[in-house]
């Protein structure tokens, strides 16, 4: 069977219709149960709004970052609440899960370290499952831990240590200093991309790797408030959940935008849903990675070699454009498959995946087959996002005056673009073959390169908002449309060819030897009808119409696509 490259776009009418309602898609369905909701208001809510919620349900607390209140409201009272003039939008307090090296050679981190850039002085807020104590995270003031702040937002659990095993692994990829694998005794060293950075541990995921919009938004608010005290310049969000409405209404997306506008670079994992058979993985980026401001990261496979020339995209890495808004994502790709990083002993992941334990012999000269007490292997776009957060810390150490938009634009422009055009992965368990084409919706602007980013001096004058893809049925073509505020295409320096490269726009249909093109120029090349035409993806109800997207379990239901981690990774 021919593999077709497919792109995704929600028809404009469907999005406009969704925005006419103050209730999110799930809440519009009739139900008798009580739901914990986030109520966003047009202006800051006060006593009358809290009293109103107490009358219609049970008020819990404020989310001041969003002018929002959290409450438990019976389904029969939601419509009444939505009629309040000050209410902007109501959505459930949704569940998030993590989007589950070494990575350093692939992103040219050694060059950064040799130049003295280790992220020193930069604070990175890790909003995850917590960070456990580890020797590789010491070396701060007077040799103390570089985890300089700890707070748990998990209801009923004030401990900020990592009981799931995900946040510690992420922290090591960002800022581990390889203290447990450095010296003549060791054949391999596992160092994070910014081994001098400080970490701010904001725990939002419980021992099962689950959290909610409410807890993540509260943690983002805390990071903004702690920014000056700990010089927080980066937030890492290696987690996500399905998209239910436009990013302009989604409370999680609105929260990350507040952090971005406060001067904090927000790095988000794209999601691990690239194998979705319904769409060939296209249109499966998770929230808040669908927000056009943030840096959204897909996962590459290092293929077990120190060079990046043989690296391939991980078939599970989610692809754009985003559901609903058709934002072009991911923005970058980075190493994320089978990465070795810090272990959280006796955590849920550590106990559930004994095959991911790293034997001493893997990195110790003359080591035994006994499991390491320091390191563990995980795979996923979670890991890739952590790598990029480390890159951002290094870049900001060198040039602390950069704004989040300037950092994003520079990383995208300097990303390595000499990627293949096609690769495939055969799952040894199922025999399924997953094909990947290296278009703008799969690899974004390319493979992050910290050495190139440090050497670049271009300053973006404008936002770095990701473009939006638009399908033209009259000629079966896709165009990329830049926000009027964006720097893209404002000069030769920021032309789309310079930022995304020529190859990233090529779209192989698989049905013809002639490629089609997705381009941002006014003149577009048409792809053949097998790829773009008819109702295959863009038209009718094949993907976007009716309930395929918003209703039932066809695409978003259950954990079919949105499960937490890709623990085992890919070996080829």
Secondary structure per residue as TSV (DSSP state, phi and psi in degrees):
chain	resnum	aa	ss	phi	psi
A	1	X	-	360.0	134.4
A	2	X	-	-73.0	138.2
A	3	X	-	-89.4	125.3
A	4	X	-	-102.6	135.8
A	5	X	-	-80.2	127.7
A	6	X	-	-126.5	143.3
A	7	X	-	-114.0	161.4
A	8	X	-	-128.2	142.5
A	9	X	-	-153.4	125.8
A	10	X	-	-76.8	129.8
A	11	X	-	-58.5	141.7
A	12	X	H	-57.4	-37.9
A	13	X	H	-63.1	-36.9
A	14	X	H	-66.4	-42.1
A	15	X	H	-66.7	-43.5
A	16	X	H	-61.5	-40.7
A	17	X	H	-61.9	-41.9
A	18	X	H	-63.3	-34.5
A	19	X	H	-78.2	-10.5
A	20	X	T	-74.1	-16.1
A	21	X	-	-103.1	146.0
A	22	X	S	-85.5	-15.0
A	23	X	B	-95.0	136.6
A	24	X	-	-64.6	163.6
A	25	X	T	-54.7	-41.7
A	26	X	T	-66.6	-36.6
A	27	X	T	-75.2	-16.7
A	28	X	T	-74.2	-17.5
A	29	X	S	-74.4	138.1
A	30	X	-	-65.8	136.6
A	31	X	-	-159.8	158.1
A	32	X	-	-106.1	-4.7
A	33	X	S	-89.9	165.1
A	34	X	E	-91.4	136.7
A	35	X	E	-122.7	137.5
A	36	X	E	-77.9	123.8
A	37	X	E	-125.2	158.8
A	38	X	E	-109.2	119.2
A	39	X	E	-105.5	111.4
A	40	X	E	-89.6	137.0
A	41	X	E	-113.6	153.9
A	42	X	S	-69.3	-39.5
A	43	X	S	-126.5	160.1
A	44	X	-	-53.5	125.8
A	45	X	-	-72.6	150.4
A	46	X	-	-131.1	-151.8
A	47	X	H	-57.6	-44.2
A	48	X	H	-60.4	-39.4
A	49	X	H	-68.5	-39.4
A	50	X	H	-66.1	-39.4
A	51	X	H	-65.3	-38.6
A	52	X	H	-61.9	-43.4
A	53	X	H	-66.1	-36.1
A	54	X	H	-67.5	-29.0
A	55	X	H	-74.4	-41.6
A	56	X	H	-87.0	-15.9
A	57	X	E	-167.7	-132.7
A	58	X	E	-134.2	111.0
A	59	X	E	-70.8	138.0
A	60	X	E	-109.7	-63.4
A	61	X	E	-164.9	172.7
A	62	X	E	-91.2	152.1
A	63	X	E	-120.4	84.4
A	64	X	G	-62.4	-28.4
A	65	X	G	-56.7	-32.3
A	66	X	G	-112.6	7.7
A	67	X	T	53.4	51.6
A	68	X	E	-131.4	157.7
A	69	X	E	-125.5	147.9
A	70	X	E	-108.6	133.9
A	71	X	E	-155.3	159.2
A	72	X	E	-97.2	120.6
A	73	X	E	-129.2	126.9
A	74	X	E	-60.6	146.4
A	75	X	H	-56.8	-36.3
A	76	X	H	-69.9	-13.7
A	77	X	H	-100.4	-4.6
A	78	X	H	-65.4	-42.9
A	79	X	H	-61.6	-42.1
A	80	X	H	-60.1	-45.0
A	81	X	H	-61.7	-39.1
A	82	X	H	-66.2	-19.5
A	83	X	T	-79.5	-12.4
A	84	X	S	-61.3	132.7
A	85	X	T	-61.4	-32.9
A	86	X	T	-82.9	-10.8
A	87	X	E	-74.8	127.5
A	88	X	E	-93.3	-46.5
A	89	X	E	-165.9	144.0
A	90	X	E	-125.0	129.1
A	91	X	E	-139.8	157.3
A	92	X	E	-66.2	155.8
A	93	X	-	-80.4	88.5
A	94	X	-	-77.3	159.0
A	95	X	E	-87.7	136.3
A	96	X	E	-116.8	152.7
A	97	X	E	-134.7	158.4
A	98	X	E	-70.5	146.5
A	99	X	-	-98.8	74.4
A	100	X	-	-61.0	360.0
A	101	X	-	360.0	167.6
A	102	X	-	-128.0	172.4
A	103	X	-	-75.9	-25.1
A	104	X	T	-53.0	-48.9
A	105	X	G	-62.6	-38.0
A	106	X	G	-64.6	-29.5
A	107	X	G	-105.3	10.9
A	108	X	T	62.2	37.8
A	109	X	H	-67.0	-30.4
A	110	X	H	-58.7	-36.8
A	111	X	H	-63.8	-37.4
A	112	X	H	-65.7	-45.8
A	113	X	H	-63.3	-41.6
A	114	X	H	-63.5	-25.9
A	115	X	T	-89.2	2.3
A	116	X	T	89.6	11.2
A	117	X	-	-102.4	108.6
A	118	X	S	-126.8	11.1
A	119	X	-	82.0	9.3
A	120	X	T	-58.2	133.8
A	121	X	T	86.6	-8.9
A	122	X	-	-99.1	133.0
A	123	X	E	-96.5	130.2
A	124	X	E	-116.2	118.3
A	125	X	E	-84.8	120.2
A	126	X	E	-102.2	104.3
A	127	X	E	-96.9	100.2
A	128	X	E	-158.9	-146.1
A	129	X	S	-92.2	13.0
A	130	X	-	101.8	169.6
A	131	X	-	-130.7	123.1
A	132	X	-	-87.8	157.4
A	133	X	-	-62.2	136.5
A	134	X	-	-154.8	138.2
A	135	X	G	-55.4	-32.2
A	136	X	G	-72.6	-6.5
A	137	X	G	-107.7	10.1
A	138	X	-	-88.7	-168.7
A	139	X	-	94.2	13.4
A	140	X	S	-84.4	-148.9
A	141	X	G	-57.9	125.0
A	142	X	G	55.8	29.5
A	143	X	G	78.4	6.4
A	144	X	-	-76.4	174.7
A	145	X	-	-60.6	141.7
A	146	X	S	-83.5	1.2
A	147	X	E	-83.7	98.5
A	148	X	E	-91.3	-9.1
A	149	X	E	-153.2	139.2
A	150	X	E	-133.8	133.1
A	151	X	E	-154.2	137.9
A	152	X	E	-105.4	135.8
A	153	X	-	-110.9	6.7
A	154	X	S	-73.6	122.5
A	155	X	T	-56.5	130.3
A	156	X	T	76.7	7.2
A	157	X	-	-141.5	104.1
A	158	X	-	-85.6	-4.4
A	159	X	-	-77.7	132.6
A	160	X	-	-98.7	1.3
A	161	X	S	-73.2	162.4
A	162	X	-	-88.5	106.8
A	163	X	S	-94.5	-11.5
A	164	X	S	-95.6	-37.6
A	165	X	S	102.3	4.1
A	166	X	S	-93.4	-47.2
A	167	X	H	-63.9	-36.9
A	168	X	H	-65.1	-41.2
A	169	X	H	-61.8	-44.5
A	170	X	H	-61.4	-45.1
A	171	X	H	-59.5	-38.8
A	172	X	H	-66.5	-38.2
A	173	X	H	-66.7	-31.7
A	174	X	H	-76.7	-50.9
A	175	X	H	-139.6	13.3
A	176	X	-	-63.2	140.9
A	177	X	-	-105.6	10.4
A	178	X	-	63.4	27.1
A	179	X	G	-59.9	-28.5
A	180	X	G	-90.2	5.2
A	181	X	G	-144.0	26.8
A	182	X	-	-114.1	133.1
A	183	X	S	130.8	176.2
A	184	X	T	-65.7	-19.2
A	185	X	T	-72.3	-17.4
A	186	X	B	-112.1	138.8
A	187	X	S	-94.6	-18.6
A	188	X	-	-134.7	147.8
A	189	X	-	-124.7	133.8
A	190	X	-	-115.0	92.5
A	191	X	-	-113.1	138.4
A	192	X	-	-70.6	168.8
A	193	X	T	-74.1	-28.8
A	194	X	T	-126.6	72.2
A	195	X	T	-69.4	-1.7
A	196	X	T	-107.5	-1.7
A	197	X	-	-73.1	156.2
A	198	X	E	-95.1	149.5
A	199	X	E	-117.9	138.5
A	200	X	E	-112.9	112.7
A	201	X	E	-91.2	106.6
A	202	X	E	-116.2	98.1
A	203	X	E	-82.1	125.6
A	204	X	-	-127.4	-14.5
A	205	X	-	-105.6	137.8
A	206	X	-	-82.7	-169.0
A	207	X	T	-65.9	-14.9
A	208	X	T	-100.2	4.7
A	209	X	S	78.8	23.1
A	210	X	E	-115.3	145.5
A	211	X	E	-146.7	-166.9
A	212	X	E	-140.4	164.2
A	213	X	H	-53.3	-44.4
A	214	X	H	-55.1	-50.8
A	215	X	H	-66.8	-39.6
A	216	X	H	-67.2	-42.1
A	217	X	H	-63.1	-40.4
A	218	X	H	-62.9	-38.8
A	219	X	H	-68.1	-38.9
A	220	X	H	-63.2	-41.8
A	221	X	H	-59.9	-42.6
A	222	X	H	-62.8	-41.0
A	223	X	H	-61.5	-40.2
A	224	X	H	-64.1	-43.5
A	225	X	H	-68.3	-28.3
A	226	X	T	-92.7	1.9
A	227	X	H	-54.6	-51.5
A	228	X	H	-69.5	-36.1
A	229	X	H	-66.1	-39.7
A	230	X	H	-116.6	13.8
A	231	X	T	49.2	49.8
A	232	X	E	-72.4	112.2
A	233	X	E	-113.9	-8.7
A	234	X	E	-138.7	137.6
A	235	X	E	-117.0	127.8
A	236	X	E	-104.3	123.1
A	237	X	E	-120.8	86.2
A	238	X	-	-91.1	61.5
A	239	X	E	-157.9	170.7
A	240	X	E	-178.1	173.9
A	241	X	B	-152.9	171.4
A	242	X	-	-61.2	159.3
A	243	X	-	-92.1	129.9
A	244	X	-	-117.6	-17.1
A	245	X	S	-158.0	177.8
A	246	X	-	-57.7	147.6
A	247	X	T	-60.3	-23.1
A	248	X	T	-70.4	-15.1
A	249	X	T	-112.9	-27.0
A	250	X	-	-62.5	122.0
A	251	X	H	-62.6	-32.8
A	252	X	H	-66.4	-42.6
A	253	X	H	-66.6	-38.7
A	254	X	H	-63.3	-33.7
A	255	X	H	-68.5	-43.8
A	256	X	H	-66.8	-31.0
A	257	X	H	-66.7	-36.1
A	258	X	H	-62.3	-41.1
A	259	X	H	-64.2	-44.0
A	260	X	H	-58.6	-45.7
A	261	X	H	-72.4	-17.1
A	262	X	T	-85.1	2.4
A	263	X	T	95.3	17.8
A	264	X	-	-110.8	126.4
A	265	X	E	-72.8	125.9
A	266	X	E	-107.3	120.6
A	267	X	E	-111.5	127.8
A	268	X	E	-130.0	141.0
A	269	X	E	-73.3	146.0
A	270	X	-	-75.9	-28.9
A	271	X	-	116.3	161.1
A	272	X	S	-114.5	43.7
A	273	X	-	-115.8	22.8
A	274	X	T	-67.8	-10.2
A	275	X	T	-94.5	6.1
A	276	X	-	-57.1	117.5
A	277	X	T	-69.9	-26.1
A	278	X	T	-61.0	-37.8
A	279	X	T	-126.6	11.0
A	280	X	T	59.8	25.0
A	281	X	T	90.3	-9.9
A	282	X	T	-76.5	145.9
A	283	X	T	76.3	23.0
A	284	X	-	-114.5	13.6
A	285	X	-	-63.1	139.1
A	286	X	-	-91.5	163.3
A	287	X	B	-85.4	142.6
A	288	X	T	-91.7	18.0
A	289	X	T	-66.8	-9.2
A	290	X	T	-82.7	-5.9
A	291	X	-	-74.8	133.6
A	292	X	S	-70.8	-16.8
A	293	X	S	-77.5	-45.8
A	294	X	S	-70.5	165.1
A	295	X	E	-91.6	113.6
A	296	X	E	-103.0	132.6
A	297	X	E	-122.8	129.3
A	298	X	E	-97.4	170.3
A	299	X	E	-109.0	135.1
A	300	X	E	-108.2	159.6
A	301	X	E	-104.3	128.8
A	302	X	-	-80.0	-8.7
A	303	X	T	61.1	18.8
A	304	X	T	73.1	15.1
A	305	X	S	-121.2	154.3
A	306	X	S	-75.3	-17.8
A	307	X	-	-89.1	152.2
A	308	X	S	-96.1	-5.3
A	309	X	T	-66.4	-20.3
A	310	X	T	-104.0	5.6
A	311	X	-	-68.9	147.0
A	312	X	E	-131.3	156.9
A	313	X	E	-68.1	142.0
A	314	X	-	-76.8	131.4
A	315	X	T	-63.7	-22.0
A	316	X	T	-83.2	-8.7
A	317	X	S	-66.5	124.2
A	318	X	-	-63.5	149.0
A	319	X	-	-117.9	156.7
A	320	X	S	-92.7	-168.6
A	321	X	S	-71.1	169.0
A	322	X	-	-74.9	148.9
A	323	X	T	-64.0	136.7
A	324	X	T	91.3	-64.9
A	325	X	T	-95.5	-13.7
A	326	X	-	57.3	38.5
A	327	X	B	-72.6	138.6
A	328	X	-	-74.9	111.1
A	329	X	-	-140.1	159.2
A	330	X	-	-71.3	170.9
A	331	X	S	-87.2	-33.1
A	332	X	E	-146.5	164.8
A	333	X	E	-124.0	156.7
A	334	X	E	-154.0	163.2
A	335	X	E	-56.6	133.3
A	336	X	-	-148.4	-4.6
A	337	X	S	-102.6	131.2
A	338	X	S	51.9	49.0
A	339	X	E	-92.9	134.4
A	340	X	E	-90.8	128.4
A	341	X	E	-151.4	-163.3
A	342	X	E	-71.5	142.9
A	343	X	-	-98.7	141.3
A	344	X	-	-110.8	96.6
A	345	X	T	-55.8	140.3
A	346	X	T	63.8	16.1
A	347	X	-	-77.4	169.5
A	348	X	H	-59.4	-47.7
A	349	X	H	-66.6	-39.7
A	350	X	H	-61.2	-41.7
A	351	X	H	-77.0	-30.1
A	352	X	H	-81.3	-23.7
A	353	X	-	-126.9	73.4
A	354	X	G	-62.1	-24.8
A	355	X	G	-67.9	-14.1
A	356	X	G	-93.1	-2.2
A	357	X	E	-66.2	136.9
A	358	X	E	-90.5	120.3
A	359	X	E	-70.4	148.8
A	360	X	G	-55.7	-35.3
A	361	X	G	-65.3	-18.1
A	362	X	G	-67.7	-29.7
A	363	X	T	-136.3	-0.8
A	364	X	B	-111.7	132.5
A	365	X	T	-64.2	121.1
A	366	X	T	72.9	16.9
A	367	X	-	-71.6	160.4
A	368	X	-	-91.7	-176.2
A	369	X	S	-85.3	1.9
A	370	X	S	-63.8	150.4
A	371	X	E	-70.9	140.2
A	372	X	E	-63.0	147.2
A	373	X	E	-94.9	4.8
A	374	X	E	-122.0	-30.3
A	375	X	E	-129.4	155.4
A	376	X	E	-148.3	154.9
A	377	X	E	-110.1	132.5
A	378	X	E	-139.3	161.3
A	379	X	B	-134.8	152.4
A	380	X	S	144.1	170.1
A	381	X	H	-68.1	-17.5
A	382	X	H	-56.5	-45.7
A	383	X	H	-67.7	-39.5
A	384	X	H	-63.2	-41.0
A	385	X	H	-62.6	-40.3
A	386	X	H	-61.7	-39.7
A	387	X	H	-59.5	-45.2
A	388	X	H	-67.5	-35.9
A	389	X	H	-60.5	-38.7
A	390	X	H	-64.0	-40.9
A	391	X	H	-60.6	-45.0
A	392	X	H	-60.2	-41.8
A	393	X	H	-60.8	-42.2
A	394	X	H	-62.2	-44.8
A	395	X	H	-64.4	-40.3
A	396	X	H	-73.4	-26.3
A	397	X	H	-63.0	-42.5
A	398	X	H	-70.6	-43.9
A	399	X	-	-130.9	79.6
A	400	X	T	-67.0	-13.5
A	401	X	T	-78.5	-8.5
A	402	X	-	-65.0	139.8
A	403	X	-	-84.0	163.8
A	404	X	H	-54.5	-40.2
A	405	X	H	-66.0	-38.9
A	406	X	H	-67.5	-36.3
A	407	X	H	-64.6	-48.6
A	408	X	H	-60.6	-48.0
A	409	X	H	-61.0	-41.4
A	410	X	H	-67.1	-42.8
A	411	X	H	-63.6	-39.0
A	412	X	H	-69.3	-42.3
A	413	X	H	-64.9	-40.0
A	414	X	H	-88.9	-0.4
A	415	X	S	-59.9	145.5
A	416	X	B	-73.3	128.6
A	417	X	-	-116.5	6.5
A	418	X	-	-85.8	62.3
A	419	X	-	-98.0	159.4
A	420	X	-	-68.6	175.3
A	421	X	S	-98.5	-20.4
A	422	X	E	-157.5	144.6
A	423	X	E	-153.7	165.3
A	424	X	E	-144.0	157.0
A	425	X	E	-133.2	131.8
A	426	X	E	-104.5	118.8
A	427	X	-	-70.8	117.3
A	428	X	T	-64.8	-25.0
A	429	X	T	-78.2	-45.7
A	430	X	T	-100.1	-20.9
A	431	X	-	81.4	-1.2
A	432	X	-	-67.5	140.6
A	433	X	E	-106.6	127.1
A	434	X	E	-113.9	118.7
A	435	X	E	-97.9	143.0
A	436	X	E	-130.4	136.3
A	437	X	E	-118.3	138.8
A	438	X	-	-90.6	60.8
A	439	X	S	-92.3	179.7
A	440	X	H	-64.0	-24.9
A	441	X	H	-86.0	-5.3
A	442	X	H	-108.6	-43.9
A	443	X	H	-118.4	1.7
A	444	X	T	59.3	-131.8
A	445	X	T	-85.2	-2.5
A	446	X	-	124.4	-165.1
A	447	X	B	-91.4	119.1
A	448	X	-	-56.8	141.2
A	449	X	-	-139.0	102.3
A	450	X	H	-68.1	-35.0
A	451	X	H	-62.2	-46.5
A	452	X	H	-65.4	-37.6
A	453	X	H	-66.3	-38.3
A	454	X	H	-68.9	-30.1
A	455	X	H	-80.4	-18.5
A	456	X	-	-82.1	145.7
A	457	X	-	-123.6	8.6
A	458	X	-	-68.9	134.1
A	459	X	-	-112.3	120.1
A	460	X	-	-72.3	133.1
A	461	X	S	-111.2	89.8
A	462	X	S	140.7	179.8
A	463	X	B	-79.6	167.5
A	464	X	-	-115.9	35.4
A	465	X	-	-59.5	134.4
A	466	X	-	-65.9	143.3
A	467	X	-	-67.8	173.2
A	468	X	E	-115.9	136.5
A	469	X	E	-88.9	136.6
A	470	X	E	-128.0	131.3
A	471	X	E	-96.5	130.5
A	472	X	E	-107.9	105.1
A	473	X	T	-68.4	-19.9
A	474	X	T	-69.4	-27.8
A	475	X	T	-132.8	16.0
A	476	X	T	51.6	50.4
A	477	X	E	-131.4	162.4
A	478	X	E	-121.0	134.1
A	479	X	E	-118.1	153.0
A	480	X	E	-105.1	120.4
A	481	X	E	-109.4	123.4
A	482	X	-	-85.2	144.6
A	483	X	-	-64.1	143.1
A	484	X	T	-56.6	-24.4
A	485	X	T	-84.6	-9.0
A	486	X	B	-80.0	152.7
A	487	X	-	-77.3	-20.5
A	488	X	T	-57.0	134.2
A	489	X	T	66.0	16.4
A	490	X	S	-85.4	-14.2
A	491	X	S	-161.1	171.1
A	492	X	G	-61.6	-33.1
A	493	X	G	-59.7	-36.8
A	494	X	G	-114.8	27.8
A	495	X	-	-64.1	154.7
A	496	X	H	-62.9	-30.7
A	497	X	H	-66.6	-39.7
A	498	X	H	-67.1	-36.6
A	499	X	H	-85.2	-47.8
A	500	X	H	-98.4	-19.5
A	501	X	-	81.4	161.6
A	502	X	S	-72.5	-44.3
A	503	X	G	-65.1	-32.7
A	504	X	G	-65.6	-18.2
A	505	X	G	-89.7	-13.5
A	506	X	E	-73.2	132.6
A	507	X	E	-123.4	107.5
A	508	X	-	-78.7	124.9
A	509	X	-	-78.5	-26.0
A	510	X	S	82.4	-9.5
A	511	X	S	-108.0	-4.4
A	512	X	S	-153.6	153.4
A	513	X	S	-76.5	-11.6
A	514	X	S	-93.1	123.4
A	515	X	-	-77.3	156.0
A	516	X	E	-98.9	175.1
A	517	X	E	-136.1	139.8
A	518	X	E	-104.3	122.5
A	519	X	E	-139.6	157.5
A	520	X	S	-100.2	0.0
A	521	X	S	-80.0	168.0
A	522	X	S	-72.3	-25.7
A	523	X	S	-100.2	124.8
A	524	X	-	-117.1	149.0
A	525	X	-	-95.4	135.9
A	526	X	-	-84.3	138.6
A	527	X	-	-88.7	164.7
A	528	X	-	-72.8	163.4
A	529	X	H	-63.2	-28.6
A	530	X	H	-62.7	-31.2
A	531	X	H	-84.7	-54.4
A	532	X	H	-103.8	-24.4
A	533	X	S	-79.5	174.4
A	534	X	T	61.0	-146.5
A	535	X	T	-104.7	13.7
A	536	X	S	-50.7	-51.9
A	537	X	S	-134.9	-41.8
A	538	X	S	-85.3	-29.2
A	539	X	S	-101.6	165.7
A	540	X	T	58.1	-143.4
A	541	X	T	-108.0	13.2
A	542	X	S	-54.3	-45.5
A	543	X	S	-127.1	-47.6
A	544	X	S	-95.0	-21.2
A	545	X	S	-78.9	164.4
A	546	X	T	54.6	-130.6
A	547	X	T	-101.9	7.1
A	548	X	T	-58.4	-40.4
A	549	X	T	-92.0	-54.1
A	550	X	T	-89.2	-21.6
A	551	X	S	-112.5	159.0
A	552	X	T	59.8	-154.7
A	553	X	T	-114.9	14.7
A	554	X	S	-55.2	-46.7
A	555	X	S	-119.7	-43.1
A	556	X	S	-102.3	-8.7
A	557	X	S	-69.3	154.2
A	558	X	T	55.0	-149.1
A	559	X	T	-110.8	17.6
A	560	X	T	-55.1	-41.5
A	561	X	T	-110.0	-22.6
A	562	X	T	-109.0	22.1
A	563	X	-	-60.2	159.8
A	564	X	S	-67.8	-51.7
A	565	X	-	-134.0	154.0
A	566	X	B	-107.7	83.1
A	567	X	-	-70.8	-37.0
A	568	X	S	-89.8	-22.8
A	569	X	-	69.3	-166.0
A	570	X	-	-127.6	138.3
A	571	X	-	-98.8	-4.2
A	572	X	-	-147.3	360.0
